[in-house]
């Protein structure tokens, strides 16, 4: 029964990623005063499925100078970790309950960064190498802030289970929501913090040498992490009414905010991200954590 639930869980995630790409393209087209995908079926609904078929059916090319074992392993690792990350969220049809789901979220979130590093290093390309080096500095900058906020949240709910947010009022966490949202933007490599890819500068960054199914795996893993981030924000900050439909609705709104930020803001300058993370967000998160712990003690 658990295996059947996991299969359904992953299948729904795949469909969600496929149609979220259509949703994103439609929103961007609306902001740009364009039509967007509209040729395949009614309003282009089947466009994501045909895009997936096109990518999976293309010929797999491996660069001659690439480290072939690591080159082939990194997209599969990214795909597996992005799927495995979803088991920490409670759901109605998934019967596995994890007592230390926040710890697993820490670990998998840190390991996903290494898939980018492994892909950029194994390709043996200068553009992939630059994207990998950018990803290292970016991950060090925002991971420290994100882990500080996670420790603060664990202290607040006094539990390592994400499902414990159902029993707590999340209104007290709203003041850290902007910091969390900025860190999630960097975690998911979304604009204006998409330095590891930087398509206009690095010819798609760390995944320059990937094509076909391997590019689809990397693409799917990034969007799965994006949807997971929307869901975990809904659980952590808006789990007030204890209604799964309300949480899904809030997740849709948050995903729209991700798209809106991508359309509105230009990419940061590289040194601006480092300064912003280390000199602004990290001190603010440490001050908030210190004040909250002091309030609990006294």
Helices and strands as residue ranges (DSSP letters): H 2-31, G 42-44, H 47-57, H 68-84, G 85-88, H 101-122, H 126-157, G 162-167, G 170-176, H 177-187, H 199-202, G 205-207, H 213-237, H 244-264, H 270-276, I 277-281, H 282-297
